[in-house]
Amino acid sequence: MIVTISCILALLLISRNIEKPNVGPQLPFALPPLLPSISIPTFIAAMCAGHILGFILKFTLGAALPG
């Protein structure tokens, strides 16, 4: 659950901070209210950062959180 939430947050935050988020092939779907169009490399970069952040949070806060 922690990794899922961190991936969603990373997708929302990192995709807006990348210098050229629309360079490269576009995703075959769009998330209109939040992300109108992003490229596949932007999506992969955001998912990588979200997984890294999620695992860091999971292993550092894992002892404090149940489950």
N, C-alpha and C positions, 0 to 999 in steps of 0.2 A: 504494500500500500504506500509506503514511503517513497519507493522508487517511482511508482506511477504518478504520484503527486509532483515529485520533483521533475519528472519528464514533462509534464504538462506545463509547469511553471517555466521550465527552461525553454520550451517551445514558444511560449508567449513572450518571454523577456529577451532571449537571445536572438530570435528571428527579427526583432525590431532593432537590435544593436549591431547586426552584421552590416558592413559597409554596402555590399551589393547583394541583397537577398534574392534577387530575381534572375541572377546570372546562372545559366545552365538549364537543363530540362526541367519543366514544371511538373508538379505533382498532378496526377490524373484527377484529383478531387480538390475542392477548395473548402475552407472553413470560413464562409462569408462574414459572420459577425466579428470574428477575432483576427483571422489571417486570410485576407482576400486571395492572395496567390504567393506561394513561396516555391523555391526550387528544391529539387531533391537534395543537392548538397547542403542547403540550409537546414532542411529537415534532419538529415543525418548528423550534422554538427550539433544541432539542438538536442537530439536524442542521446548522443554521446555525452554531452555535458550533463544532461539530466541523469543519466545512469551513474556517472562519476559522482555527482553531487548526492544522489540518492544512496549509493553504497557508503559514501563517507558518513552521511547522516545515520544510516542504519547501523553501522558498526560503532559509531561514537555515542549515539543515543540509544542503541539497542538494549543496553542494560537497564535503562530507565523506563523504556516503553514496554508494555505487555505485548506478547505475541511475537 
